[in-house]
Amino acid sequence: MKIKSTVKLGKNSKYSYDVCVPLRIVRALKLREKQKLVITGDTRTGKITIEDWTKPKKARQGATKKKK
């Protein structure tokens, strides 16, 4: 699925900006309000990627100890 849309970049405060994502993209990706997202930018190619944030898995406490 490829949806192309032109949007404007707005300044939110001194250090942050905002981008309005079209509703059809939000529905197609099944995003929700206040959902955590990871935004990465590649300066070499000039592309921005938006991914769903995944919680890092915790290591079990007893997994690192060696048994005698």
mmCIF file as Biopython writes it, N, C-alpha, C and O atoms, coordinates in Angstrom:
data_model
#
loop_
_atom_site.group_PDB
_atom_site.id
_atom_site.type_symbol
_atom_site.label_atom_id
_atom_site.label_alt_id
_atom_site.label_comp_id
_atom_site.label_asym_id
_atom_site.label_entity_id
_atom_site.label_seq_id
_atom_site.pdbx_PDB_ins_code
_atom_site.Cartn_x
_atom_site.Cartn_y
_atom_site.Cartn_z
_atom_site.occupancy
_atom_site.B_iso_or_equiv
_atom_site.auth_seq_id
_atom_site.auth_asym_id
_atom_site.pdbx_PDB_model_num
ATOM 1   N N  . MET A ? 1  ? 0.838  -1.162  0.000  1.0 0.0 1  A 1 
ATOM 2   C CA . MET A ? 1  ? 0.000  0.000   0.000  1.0 0.0 1  A 1 
ATOM 3   C C  . MET A ? 1  ? 0.891  1.235   0.000  1.0 0.0 1  A 1 
ATOM 4   O O  . MET A ? 1  ? 1.788  1.359   0.835  1.0 0.0 1  A 1 
ATOM 5   N N  . LYS A ? 2  ? 0.654  2.118   -0.905 1.0 0.0 2  A 1 
ATOM 6   C CA . LYS A ? 2  ? 1.404  3.353   -0.961 1.0 0.0 2  A 1 
ATOM 7   C C  . LYS A ? 2  ? 0.423  4.503   -1.118 1.0 0.0 2  A 1 
ATOM 8   O O  . LYS A ? 2  ? -0.275 4.601   -2.128 1.0 0.0 2  A 1 
ATOM 9   N N  . ILE A ? 3  ? 0.374  5.369   -0.121 1.0 0.0 3  A 1 
ATOM 10  C CA . ILE A ? 3  ? -0.486 6.541   -0.155 1.0 0.0 3  A 1 
ATOM 11  C C  . ILE A ? 3  ? 0.426  7.761   -0.127 1.0 0.0 3  A 1 
ATOM 12  O O  . ILE A ? 3  ? 1.216  7.929   0.801  1.0 0.0 3  A 1 
ATOM 13  N N  . LYS A ? 4  ? 0.318  8.591   -1.120 1.0 0.0 4  A 1 
ATOM 14  C CA . LYS A ? 4  ? 1.154  9.777   -1.198 1.0 0.0 4  A 1 
ATOM 15  C C  . LYS A ? 4  ? 0.310  10.999  -0.879 1.0 0.0 4  A 1 
ATOM 16  O O  . LYS A ? 4  ? -0.801 11.152  -1.386 1.0 0.0 4  A 1 
ATOM 17  N N  . SER A ? 5  ? 0.855  11.870  -0.028 1.0 0.0 5  A 1 
ATOM 18  C CA . SER A ? 5  ? 0.132  13.061  0.365  1.0 0.0 5  A 1 
ATOM 19  C C  . SER A ? 5  ? 1.140  14.172  0.626  1.0 0.0 5  A 1 
ATOM 20  O O  . SER A ? 5  ? 2.236  13.912  1.123  1.0 0.0 5  A 1 
ATOM 21  N N  . THR A ? 6  ? 0.780  15.398  0.298  1.0 0.0 6  A 1 
ATOM 22  C CA . THR A ? 6  ? 1.628  16.547  0.557  1.0 0.0 6  A 1 
ATOM 23  C C  . THR A ? 6  ? 1.104  17.262  1.788  1.0 0.0 6  A 1 
ATOM 24  O O  . THR A ? 6  ? -0.070 17.627  1.847  1.0 0.0 6  A 1 
ATOM 25  N N  . VAL A ? 7  ? 1.977  17.463  2.776  1.0 0.0 7  A 1 
ATOM 26  C CA . VAL A ? 7  ? 1.586  18.120  4.019  1.0 0.0 7  A 1 
ATOM 27  C C  . VAL A ? 7  ? 2.576  19.232  4.337  1.0 0.0 7  A 1 
ATOM 28  O O  . VAL A ? 7  ? 3.684  19.265  3.802  1.0 0.0 7  A 1 
ATOM 29  N N  . LYS A ? 8  ? 2.164  20.139  5.215  1.0 0.0 8  A 1 
ATOM 30  C CA . LYS A ? 8  ? 3.022  21.239  5.633  1.0 0.0 8  A 1 
ATOM 31  C C  . LYS A ? 8  ? 3.626  20.950  6.994  1.0 0.0 8  A 1 
ATOM 32  O O  . LYS A ? 8  ? 3.019  20.279  7.829  1.0 0.0 8  A 1 
ATOM 33  N N  . LEU A ? 9  ? 4.813  21.458  7.205  1.0 0.0 9  A 1 
ATOM 34  C CA . LEU A ? 9  ? 5.499  21.351  8.480  1.0 0.0 9  A 1 
ATOM 35  C C  . LEU A ? 9  ? 5.214  22.619  9.269  1.0 0.0 9  A 1 
ATOM 36  O O  . LEU A ? 9  ? 5.434  23.724  8.771  1.0 0.0 9  A 1 
ATOM 37  N N  . GLY A ? 10 ? 4.727  22.470  10.493 1.0 0.0 10 A 1 
ATOM 38  C CA . GLY A ? 10 ? 4.409  23.619  11.323 1.0 0.0 10 A 1 
ATOM 39  C C  . GLY A ? 10 ? 5.281  23.647  12.562 1.0 0.0 10 A 1 
ATOM 40  O O  . GLY A ? 10 ? 5.718  22.601  13.040 1.0 0.0 10 A 1 
ATOM 41  N N  . LYS A ? 11 ? 5.536  24.832  13.081 1.0 0.0 11 A 1 
ATOM 42  C CA . LYS A ? 11 ? 6.332  24.964  14.294 1.0 0.0 11 A 1 
ATOM 43  C C  . LYS A ? 11 ? 5.407  24.960  15.498 1.0 0.0 11 A 1 
ATOM 44  O O  . LYS A ? 11 ? 4.483  25.769  15.593 1.0 0.0 11 A 1 
ATOM 45  N N  . ASN A ? 12 ? 5.668  24.034  16.420 1.0 0.0 12 A 1 
ATOM 46  C CA . ASN A ? 12 ? 4.825  23.866  17.599 1.0 0.0 12 A 1 
ATOM 47  C C  . ASN A ? 12 ? 5.335  24.694  18.775 1.0 0.0 12 A 1 
ATOM 48  O O  . ASN A ? 12 ? 4.556  25.371  19.445 1.0 0.0 12 A 1 
ATOM 49  N N  . SER A ? 13 ? 6.632  24.641  19.023 1.0 0.0 13 A 1 
ATOM 50  C CA . SER A ? 13 ? 7.257  25.433  20.079 1.0 0.0 13 A 1 
ATOM 51  C C  . SER A ? 13 ? 8.695  25.703  19.645 1.0 0.0 13 A 1 
ATOM 52  O O  . SER A ? 13 ? 9.037  25.540  18.474 1.0 0.0 13 A 1 
ATOM 53  N N  . LYS A ? 14 ? 9.517  26.106  20.576 1.0 0.0 14 A 1 
ATOM 54  C CA . LYS A ? 14 ? 10.892 26.468  20.218 1.0 0.0 14 A 1 
ATOM 55  C C  . LYS A ? 14 ? 11.683 25.279  19.654 1.0 0.0 14 A 1 
ATOM 56  O O  . LYS A ? 14 ? 12.504 25.463  18.755 1.0 0.0 14 A 1 
ATOM 57  N N  . TYR A ? 15 ? 11.451 24.076  20.163 1.0 0.0 15 A 1 
ATOM 58  C CA . TYR A ? 15 ? 12.244 22.920  19.780 1.0 0.0 15 A 1 
ATOM 59  C C  . TYR A ? 15 ? 11.464 21.791  19.116 1.0 0.0 15 A 1 
ATOM 60  O O  . TYR A ? 15 ? 12.031 20.726  18.871 1.0 0.0 15 A 1 
ATOM 61  N N  . SER A ? 16 ? 10.190 21.988  18.819 1.0 0.0 16 A 1 
ATOM 62  C CA . SER A ? 16 ? 9.431  20.905  18.206 1.0 0.0 16 A 1 
ATOM 63  C C  . SER A ? 16 ? 8.571  21.413  17.057 1.0 0.0 16 A 1 
ATOM 64  O O  . SER A ? 16 ? 8.161  22.573  17.018 1.0 0.0 16 A 1 
ATOM 65  N N  . TYR A ? 17 ? 8.314  20.514  16.133 1.0 0.0 17 A 1 
ATOM 66  C CA . TYR A ? 17 ? 7.507  20.797  14.950 1.0 0.0 17 A 1 
ATOM 67  C C  . TYR A ? 17 ? 6.371  19.793  14.881 1.0 0.0 17 A 1 
ATOM 68  O O  . TYR A ? 17 ? 6.400  18.770  15.565 1.0 0.0 17 A 1 
ATOM 69  N N  . ASP A ? 18 ? 5.369  20.080  14.059 1.0 0.0 18 A 1 
ATOM 70  C CA . ASP A ? 18 ? 4.277  19.135  13.896 1.0 0.0 18 A 1 
ATOM 71  C C  . ASP A ? 18 ? 3.956  18.949  12.421 1.0 0.0 18 A 1 
ATOM 72  O O  . ASP A ? 18 ? 4.161  19.835  11.592 1.0 0.0 18 A 1 
ATOM 73  N N  . VAL A ? 19 ? 3.447  17.763  12.134 1.0 0.0 19 A 1 
ATOM 74  C CA . VAL A ? 19 ? 3.033  17.383  10.781 1.0 0.0 19 A 1 
ATOM 75  C C  . VAL A ? 19 ? 1.646  16.783  10.898 1.0 0.0 19 A 1 
ATOM 76  O O  . VAL A ? 19 ? 1.416  15.906  11.731 1.0 0.0 19 A 1 
ATOM 77  N N  . CYS A ? 20 ? 0.727  17.242  10.080 1.0 0.0 20 A 1 
ATOM 78  C CA . CYS A ? 20 ? -0.620 16.664  10.066 1.0 0.0 20 A 1 
ATOM 79  C C  . CYS A ? 20 ? -0.624 15.461  9.131  1.0 0.0 20 A 1 
ATOM 80  O O  . CYS A ? 20 ? -0.350 15.583  7.937  1.0 0.0 20 A 1 
ATOM 81  N N  . VAL A ? 21 ? -0.937 14.307  9.689  1.0 0.0 21 A 1 
ATOM 82  C CA . VAL A ? 21 ? -0.996 13.069  8.916  1.0 0.0 21 A 1 
ATOM 83  C C  . VAL A ? 21 ? -2.424 12.892  8.416  1.0 0.0 21 A 1 
ATOM 84  O O  . VAL A ? 21 ? -3.363 12.977  9.209  1.0 0.0 21 A 1 
ATOM 85  N N  . PRO A ? 22 ? -2.611 12.649  7.129  1.0 0.0 22 A 1 
ATOM 86  C CA . PRO A ? 22 ? -3.966 12.485  6.592  1.0 0.0 22 A 1 
ATOM 87  C C  . PRO A ? 22 ? -4.710 11.317  7.240  1.0 0.0 22 A 1 
ATOM 88  O O  . PRO A ? 22 ? -4.106 10.307  7.603  1.0 0.0 22 A 1 
ATOM 89  N N  . LEU A ? 23 ? -6.008 11.467  7.377  1.0 0.0 23 A 1 
ATOM 90  C CA . LEU A ? 23 ? -6.841 10.473  8.040  1.0 0.0 23 A 1 
ATOM 91  C C  . LEU A ? 23 ? -6.791 9.121   7.345  1.0 0.0 23 A 1 
ATOM 92  O O  . LEU A ? 23 ? -6.817 8.090   8.016  1.0 0.0 23 A 1 
ATOM 93  N N  . ARG A ? 24 ? -6.721 9.098   6.041  1.0 0.0 24 A 1 
ATOM 94  C CA . ARG A ? 24 ? -6.693 7.804   5.330  1.0 0.0 24 A 1 
ATOM 95  C C  . ARG A ? 24 ? -5.418 7.025   5.637  1.0 0.0 24 A 1 
ATOM 96  O O  . ARG A ? 24 ? -5.439 5.794   5.631  1.0 0.0 24 A 1 
ATOM 97  N N  . ILE A ? 25 ? -4.305 7.715   5.907  1.0 0.0 25 A 1 
ATOM 98  C CA . ILE A ? 25 ? -3.074 7.026   6.292  1.0 0.0 25 A 1 
ATOM 99  C C  . ILE A ? 25 ? -3.203 6.489   7.714  1.0 0.0 25 A 1 
ATOM 100 O O  . ILE A ? 25 ? -2.773 5.371   7.997  1.0 0.0 25 A 1 
ATOM 101 N N  . VAL A ? 26 ? -3.792 7.281   8.612  1.0 0.0 26 A 1 
ATOM 102 C CA . VAL A ? 26 ? -3.991 6.850   9.998  1.0 0.0 26 A 1 
ATOM 103 C C  . VAL A ? 26 ? -4.885 5.615   10.043 1.0 0.0 26 A 1 
ATOM 104 O O  . VAL A ? 26 ? -4.605 4.673   10.785 1.0 0.0 26 A 1 
ATOM 105 N N  . ARG A ? 27 ? -5.947 5.615   9.264  1.0 0.0 27 A 1 
ATOM 106 C CA . ARG A ? 27 ? -6.852 4.455   9.225  1.0 0.0 27 A 1 
ATOM 107 C C  . ARG A ? 27 ? -6.203 3.246   8.576  1.0 0.0 27 A 1 
ATOM 108 O O  . ARG A ? 27 ? -6.404 2.121   9.035  1.0 0.0 27 A 1 
ATOM 109 N N  . ALA A ? 28 ? -5.426 3.453   7.517  1.0 0.0 28 A 1 
ATOM 110 C CA . ALA A ? 28 ? -4.780 2.337   6.832  1.0 0.0 28 A 1 
ATOM 111 C C  . ALA A ? 28 ? -3.739 1.662   7.723  1.0 0.0 28 A 1 
ATOM 112 O O  . ALA A ? 28 ? -3.570 0.444   7.665  1.0 0.0 28 A 1 
ATOM 113 N N  . LEU A ? 29 ? -3.038 2.448   8.548  1.0 0.0 29 A 1 
ATOM 114 C CA . LEU A ? 29 ? -2.020 1.891   9.444  1.0 0.0 29 A 1 
ATOM 115 C C  . LEU A ? 29 ? -2.585 1.491   10.798 1.0 0.0 29 A 1 
ATOM 116 O O  . LEU A ? 29 ? -1.861 0.963   11.642 1.0 0.0 29 A 1 
ATOM 117 N N  . LYS A ? 30 ? -3.875 1.740   11.012 1.0 0.0 30 A 1 
ATOM 118 C CA . LYS A ? 30 ? -4.567 1.399   12.256 1.0 0.0 30 A 1 
ATOM 119 C C  . LYS A ? 30 ? -3.892 2.047   13.470 1.0 0.0 30 A 1 
ATOM 120 O O  . LYS A ? 30 ? -3.661 1.396   14.489 1.0 0.0 30 A 1 
ATOM 121 N N  . LEU A ? 31 ? -3.579 3.352   13.340 1.0 0.0 31 A 1 
ATOM 122 C CA . LEU A ? 31 ? -2.992 4.099   14.441 1.0 0.0 31 A 1 
ATOM 123 C C  . LEU A ? 31 ? -4.099 4.615   15.342 1.0 0.0 31 A 1 
ATOM 124 O O  . LEU A ? 31 ? -5.234 4.806   14.906 1.0 0.0 31 A 1 
ATOM 125 N N  . ARG A ? 32 ? -3.754 4.838   16.610 1.0 0.0 32 A 1 
ATOM 126 C CA . ARG A ? 32 ? -4.716 5.348   17.577 1.0 0.0 32 A 1 
ATOM 127 C C  . ARG A ? 32 ? -4.211 6.664   18.158 1.0 0.0 32 A 1 
ATOM 128 O O  . ARG A ? 32 ? -3.034 7.003   18.036 1.0 0.0 32 A 1 
ATOM 129 N N  . GLU A ? 33 ? -5.114 7.390   18.785 1.0 0.0 33 A 1 
ATOM 130 C CA . GLU A ? 33 ? -4.738 8.644   19.423 1.0 0.0 33 A 1 
ATOM 131 C C  . GLU A ? 33 ? -3.805 8.369   20.591 1.0 0.0 33 A 1 
ATOM 132 O O  . GLU A ? 33 ? -4.023 7.420   21.343 1.0 0.0 33 A 1 
ATOM 133 N N  . LYS A ? 34 ? -2.789 9.171   20.752 1.0 0.0 34 A 1 
ATOM 134 C CA . LYS A ? 34 ? -1.768 9.077   21.808 1.0 0.0 34 A 1 
ATOM 135 C C  . LYS A ? 34 ? -0.947 7.790   21.738 1.0 0.0 34 A 1 
ATOM 136 O O  . LYS A ? 34 ? -0.385 7.364   22.747 1.0 0.0 34 A 1 
ATOM 137 N N  . GLN A ? 35 ? -0.871 7.174   20.577 1.0 0.0 35 A 1 
ATOM 138 C CA . GLN A ? 35 ? -0.060 5.968   20.406 1.0 0.0 35 A 1 
ATOM 139 C C  . GLN A ? 35 ? 1.401  6.372   20.283 1.0 0.0 35 A 1 
ATOM 140 O O  . GLN A ? 35 ? 1.718  7.369   19.634 1.0 0.0 35 A 1 
ATOM 141 N N  . LYS A ? 36 ? 2.289  5.606   20.901 1.0 0.0 36 A 1 
ATOM 142 C CA . LYS A ? 36 ? 3.712  5.911   20.831 1.0 0.0 36 A 1 
ATOM 143 C C  . LYS A ? 36 ? 4.251  5.472   19.475 1.0 0.0 36 A 1 
ATOM 144 O O  . LYS A ? 36 ? 3.998  4.356   19.022 1.0 0.0 36 A 1 
ATOM 145 N N  . LEU A ? 37 ? 5.002  6.374   18.833 1.0 0.0 37 A 1 
ATOM 146 C CA . LEU A ? 37 ? 5.584  6.095   17.529 1.0 0.0 37 A 1 
ATOM 147 C C  . LEU A ? 37 ? 7.067  6.433   17.555 1.0 0.0 37 A 1 
ATOM 148 O O  . LEU A ? 37 ? 7.506  7.286   18.327 1.0 0.0 37 A 1 
ATOM 149 N N  . VAL A ? 38 ? 7.835  5.757   16.706 1.0 0.0 38 A 1 
ATOM 150 C CA . VAL A ? 38 ? 9.257  6.032   16.541 1.0 0.0 38 A 1 
ATOM 151 C C  . VAL A ? 38 ? 9.421  6.704   15.189 1.0 0.0 38 A 1 
ATOM 152 O O  . VAL A ? 38 ? 9.011  6.160   14.163 1.0 0.0 38 A 1 
ATOM 153 N N  . ILE A ? 39 ? 10.025 7.894   15.190 1.0 0.0 39 A 1 
ATOM 154 C CA . ILE A ? 39 ? 10.255 8.629   13.950 1.0 0.0 39 A 1 
ATOM 155 C C  . ILE A ? 39 ? 11.754 8.699   13.723 1.0 0.0 39 A 1 
ATOM 156 O O  . ILE A ? 39 ? 12.492 9.213   14.564 1.0 0.0 39 A 1 
ATOM 157 N N  . THR A ? 40 ? 12.211 8.179   12.577 1.0 0.0 40 A 1 
ATOM 158 C CA . THR A ? 40 ? 13.627 8.219   12.233 1.0 0.0 40 A 1 
ATOM 159 C C  . THR A ? 40 ? 13.799 8.966   10.923 1.0 0.0 40 A 1 
ATOM 160 O O  . THR A ? 40 ? 13.005 8.819   9.994  1.0 0.0 40 A 1 
ATOM 161 N N  . GLY A ? 41 ? 14.847 9.766   10.867 1.0 0.0 41 A 1 
ATOM 162 C CA . GLY A ? 41 ? 15.130 10.532  9.662  1.0 0.0 41 A 1 
ATOM 163 C C  . GLY A ? 41 ? 16.498 10.179  9.120  1.0 0.0 41 A 1 
ATOM 164 O O  . GLY A ? 41 ? 17.469 10.097  9.872  1.0 0.0 41 A 1 
ATOM 165 N N  . ASP A ? 42 ? 16.574 9.972   7.822  1.0 0.0 42 A 1 
ATOM 166 C CA . ASP A ? 42 ? 17.839 9.660   7.160  1.0 0.0 42 A 1 
ATOM 167 C C  . ASP A ? 42 ? 18.274 10.898  6.378  1.0 0.0 42 A 1 
ATOM 168 O O  . ASP A ? 42 ? 17.643 11.268  5.388  1.0 0.0 42 A 1 
ATOM 169 N N  . THR A ? 43 ? 19.353 11.534  6.830  1.0 0.0 43 A 1 
ATOM 170 C CA . THR A ? 43 ? 19.798 12.764  6.184  1.0 0.0 43 A 1 
ATOM 171 C C  . THR A ? 43 ? 20.414 12.506  4.812  1.0 0.0 43 A 1 
ATOM 172 O O  . THR A ? 43 ? 20.417 13.392  3.957  1.0 0.0 43 A 1 
ATOM 173 N N  . ARG A ? 44 ? 20.930 11.306  4.599  1.0 0.0 44 A 1 
ATOM 174 C CA . ARG A ? 44 ? 21.553 10.990  3.308  1.0 0.0 44 A 1 
ATOM 175 C C  . ARG A ? 44 ? 20.508 10.874  2.202  1.0 0.0 44 A 1 
ATOM 176 O O  . ARG A ? 44 ? 20.700 11.397  1.104  1.0 0.0 44 A 1 
ATOM 177 N N  . THR A ? 45 ? 19.395 10.183  2.496  1.0 0.0 45 A 1 
ATOM 178 C CA . THR A ? 45 ? 18.350 10.005  1.485  1.0 0.0 45 A 1 
ATOM 179 C C  . THR A ? 45 ? 17.243 11.046  1.598  1.0 0.0 45 A 1 
ATOM 180 O O  . THR A ? 45 ? 16.474 11.231  0.655  1.0 0.0 45 A 1 
ATOM 181 N N  . GLY A ? 46 ? 17.148 11.731  2.742  1.0 0.0 46 A 1 
ATOM 182 C CA . GLY A ? 46 ? 16.122 12.740  2.943  1.0 0.0 46 A 1 
ATOM 183 C C  . GLY A ? 46 ? 14.749 12.161  3.200  1.0 0.0 46 A 1 
ATOM 184 O O  . GLY A ? 46 ? 13.742 12.783  2.865  1.0 0.0 46 A 1 
ATOM 185 N N  . LYS A ? 47 ? 14.691 10.959  3.800  1.0 0.0 47 A 1 
ATOM 186 C CA . LYS A ? 47 ? 13.411 10.305  4.067  1.0 0.0 47 A 1 
ATOM 187 C C  . LYS A ? 47 ? 13.163 10.194  5.561  1.0 0.0 47 A 1 
ATOM 188 O O  . LYS A ? 47 ? 14.093 10.056  6.356  1.0 0.0 47 A 1 
ATOM 189 N N  . ILE A ? 48 ? 11.892 10.257  5.924  1.0 0.0 48 A 1 
ATOM 190 C CA . ILE A ? 48 ? 11.454 10.091  7.304  1.0 0.0 48 A 1 
ATOM 191 C C  . ILE A ? 48 ? 10.594 8.833   7.361  1.0 0.0 48 A 1 
ATOM 192 O O  . ILE A ? 48 ? 9.707  8.641   6.530  1.0 0.0 48 A 1 
ATOM 193 N N  . THR A ? 49 ? 10.863 7.977   8.347  1.0 0.0 49 A 1 
ATOM 194 C CA . THR A ? 49 ? 10.050 6.779   8.533  1.0 0.0 49 A 1 
ATOM 195 C C  . THR A ? 49 ? 9.359  6.845   9.893  1.0 0.0 49 A 1 
ATOM 196 O O  . THR A ? 49 ? 9.944  7.287   10.881 1.0 0.0 49 A 1 
ATOM 197 N N  . ILE A ? 50 ? 8.115  6.401   9.924  1.0 0.0 50 A 1 
ATOM 198 C CA . ILE A ? 50 ? 7.331  6.370   11.153 1.0 0.0 50 A 1 
ATOM 199 C C  . ILE A ? 50 ? 6.976  4.916   11.429 1.0 0.0 50 A 1 
ATOM 200 O O  . ILE A ? 50 ? 6.374  4.245   10.591 1.0 0.0 50 A 1 
ATOM 201 N N  . GLU A ? 51 ? 7.356  4.432   12.617 1.0 0.0 51 A 1 
ATOM 202 C CA . GLU A ? 51 ? 7.108  3.041   12.996 1.0 0.0 51 A 1 
ATOM 203 C C  . GLU A ? 51 ? 6.412  2.992   14.343 1.0 0.0 51 A 1 
ATOM 204 O O  . GLU A ? 51 ? 6.478  3.943   15.122 1.0 0.0 51 A 1 
ATOM 205 N N  . ASP A ? 52 ? 5.757  1.898   14.606 1.0 0.0 52 A 1 
ATOM 206 C CA . ASP A ? 52 ? 5.122  1.675   15.892 1.0 0.0 52 A 1 
ATOM 207 C C  . ASP A ? 52 ? 6.202  1.421   16.940 1.0 0.0 52 A 1 
ATOM 208 O O  . ASP A ? 52 ? 7.171  0.708   16.677 1.0 0.0 52 A 1 
ATOM 209 N N  . TRP A ? 53 ? 6.037  2.001   18.122 1.0 0.0 53 A 1 
ATOM 210 C CA . TRP A ? 53 ? 6.984  1.817   19.204 1.0 0.0 53 A 1 
ATOM 211 C C  . TRP A ? 53 ? 6.714  0.477   19.860 1.0 0.0 53 A 1 
ATOM 212 O O  . TRP A ? 53 ? 5.569  0.154   20.173 1.0 0.0 53 A 1 
ATOM 213 N N  . THR A ? 54 ? 7.766  -0.305  20.068 1.0 0.0 54 A 1 
ATOM 214 C CA . THR A ? 54 ? 7.616  -1.583  20.757 1.0 0.0 54 A 1 
ATOM 215 C C  . THR A ? 54 ? 8.364  -1.517  22.076 1.0 0.0 54 A 1 
ATOM 216 O O  . THR A ? 54 ? 9.483  -1.009  22.148 1.0 0.0 54 A 1 
ATOM 217 N N  . LYS A ? 55 ? 7.740  -2.030  23.100 1.0 0.0 55 A 1 
ATOM 218 C CA . LYS A ? 55 ? 8.337  -2.019  24.428 1.0 0.0 55 A 1 
ATOM 219 C C  . LYS A ? 55 ? 9.500  -3.001  24.474 1.0 0.0 55 A 1 
ATOM 220 O O  . LYS A ? 55 ? 9.342  -4.152  24.066 1.0 0.0 55 A 1 
ATOM 221 N N  . PRO A ? 56 ? 10.678 -2.571  24.965 1.0 0.0 56 A 1 
ATOM 222 C CA . PRO A ? 56 ? 11.805 -3.501  25.054 1.0 0.0 56 A 1 
ATOM 223 C C  . PRO A ? 56 ? 11.512 -4.622  26.039 1.0 0.0 56 A 1 
ATOM 224 O O  . PRO A ? 56 ? 10.914 -4.402  27.092 1.0 0.0 56 A 1 
ATOM 225 N N  . LYS A ? 57 ? 11.939 -5.815  25.682 1.0 0.0 57 A 1 
ATOM 226 C CA . LYS A ? 57 ? 11.698 -6.967  26.554 1.0 0.0 57 A 1 
ATOM 227 C C  . LYS A ? 57 ? 12.680 -6.951  27.713 1.0 0.0 57 A 1 
ATOM 228 O O  . LYS A ? 57 ? 13.863 -6.657  27.544 1.0 0.0 57 A 1 
ATOM 229 N N  . LYS A ? 58 ? 12.163 -7.272  28.897 1.0 0.0 58 A 1 
ATOM 230 C CA . LYS A ? 58 ? 13.008 -7.347  30.084 1.0 0.0 58 A 1 
ATOM 231 C C  . LYS A ? 58 ? 13.680 -8.711  30.142 1.0 0.0 58 A 1 
ATOM 232 O O  . LYS A ? 58 ? 13.069 -9.735  29.835 1.0 0.0 58 A 1 
ATOM 233 N N  . ALA A ? 59 ? 14.948 -8.709  30.541 1.0 0.0 59 A 1 
ATOM 234 C CA . ALA A ? 59 ? 15.657 -9.968  30.724 1.0 0.0 59 A 1 
ATOM 235 C C  . ALA A ? 59 ? 15.231 -10.572 32.056 1.0 0.0 59 A 1 
ATOM 236 O O  . ALA A ? 59 ? 15.018 -9.861  33.038 1.0 0.0 59 A 1 
ATOM 237 N N  . ARG A ? 60 ? 15.115 -11.878 32.069 1.0 0.0 60 A 1 
ATOM 238 C CA . ARG A ? 60 ? 14.760 -12.545 33.320 1.0 0.0 60 A 1 
ATOM 239 C C  . ARG A ? 60 ? 15.908 -12.411 34.303 1.0 0.0 60 A 1 
ATOM 240 O O  . ARG A ? 60 ? 17.070 -12.428 33.897 1.0 0.0 60 A 1 
ATOM 241 N N  . GLN A ? 61 ? 15.609 -12.278 35.578 1.0 0.0 61 A 1 
ATOM 242 C CA . GLN A ? 61 ? 16.632 -12.066 36.584 1.0 0.0 61 A 1 
ATOM 243 C C  . GLN A ? 61 ? 17.547 -13.266 36.741 1.0 0.0 61 A 1 
ATOM 244 O O  . GLN A ? 61 ? 18.753 -13.087 36.910 1.0 0.0 61 A 1 
ATOM 245 N N  . GLY A ? 62 ? 17.031 -14.458 36.694 1.0 0.0 62 A 1 
ATOM 246 C CA . GLY A ? 62 ? 17.841 -15.650 36.897 1.0 0.0 62 A 1 
ATOM 247 C C  . GLY A ? 62 ? 18.556 -16.122 35.635 1.0 0.0 62 A 1 
ATOM 248 O O  . GLY A ? 62 ? 19.310 -17.093 35.695 1.0 0.0 62 A 1 
ATOM 249 N N  . ALA A ? 63 ? 18.352 -15.488 34.531 1.0 0.0 63 A 1 
ATOM 250 C CA . ALA A ? 63 ? 18.921 -15.957 33.268 1.0 0.0 63 A 1 
ATOM 251 C C  . ALA A ? 63 ? 20.420 -15.696 33.160 1.0 0.0 63 A 1 
ATOM 252 O O  . ALA A ? 63 ? 21.104 -16.403 32.420 1.0 0.0 63 A 1 
ATOM 253 N N  . THR A ? 64 ? 20.955 -14.699 33.880 1.0 0.0 64 A 1 
ATOM 254 C CA . THR A ? 64 ? 22.365 -14.364 33.733 1.0 0.0 64 A 1 
ATOM 255 C C  . THR A ? 64 ? 23.257 -15.081 34.739 1.0 0.0 64 A 1 
ATOM 256 O O  . THR A ? 64 ? 24.477 -15.091 34.575 1.0 0.0 64 A 1 
ATOM 257 N N  . LYS A ? 65 ? 22.673 -15.685 35.779 1.0 0.0 65 A 1 
ATOM 258 C CA . LYS A ? 65 ? 23.467 -16.356 36.797 1.0 0.0 65 A 1 
ATOM 259 C C  . LYS A ? 65 ? 23.845 -17.769 36.326 1.0 0.0 65 A 1 
ATOM 260 O O  . LYS A ? 65 ? 23.037 -18.489 35.738 1.0 0.0 65 A 1 
ATOM 261 N N  . LYS A ? 66 ? 25.107 -18.138 36.607 1.0 0.0 66 A 1 
ATOM 262 C CA . LYS A ? 66 ? 25.561 -19.491 36.265 1.0 0.0 66 A 1 
ATOM 263 C C  . LYS A ? 66 ? 25.363 -20.418 37.450 1.0 0.0 66 A 1 
ATOM 264 O O  . LYS A ? 66 ? 25.591 -20.038 38.598 1.0 0.0 66 A 1 
ATOM 265 N N  . LYS A ? 67 ? 24.937 -21.635 37.156 1.0 0.0 67 A 1 
ATOM 266 C CA . LYS A ? 67 ? 24.767 -22.623 38.217 1.0 0.0 67 A 1 
ATOM 267 C C  . LYS A ? 67 ? 26.077 -23.355 38.417 1.0 0.0 67 A 1 
ATOM 268 O O  . LYS A ? 67 ? 26.816 -23.602 37.465 1.0 0.0 67 A 1 
ATOM 269 N N  . LYS A ? 68 ? 26.361 -23.704 39.678 1.0 0.0 68 A 1 
ATOM 270 C CA . LYS A ? 68 ? 27.600 -24.426 39.998 1.0 0.0 68 A 1 
ATOM 271 C C  . LYS A ? 68 ? 27.424 -25.904 39.909 1.0 0.0 68 A 1 
ATOM 272 O O  . LYS A ? 68 ? 28.370 -26.654 40.149 1.0 0.0 68 A 1 
#
